[in-house]
């Protein structure tokens, strides 16, 4: 058997994933314009700083609220913030 005729077979070390059914926690927003979206950033700021700038420039009609911590624990929303926030984006990097 020539070198070019060899066939190699590999097995994915992750195995075969079973499909799962997902359920939304809340209904999808009909529009982002005028909505309040909370951006919670925790961990290293190397990716999250450009993410925040990009989101704010791509969606200027959104009312953004941002909390940052460079710890691994996200900052919790207060009860008042939960009432006035339409969506949350959790940005975690470490």
KAGI-V147866 format. One record per helix or strand. SS is the DSSP state (2 for helix, 1 for strand). FROM is the first residue (numbers start at 1). TO is the last residue. Records with the same first field share a line. If there is no record, write none. Layout:
# KAGI-V147866
SS = FROM-TO / FROM-TO
This chain:
# KAGI-V147866
2 = 3-5 / 45-58 / 79-84
1 = 36-43 / 63-69 / 87-93
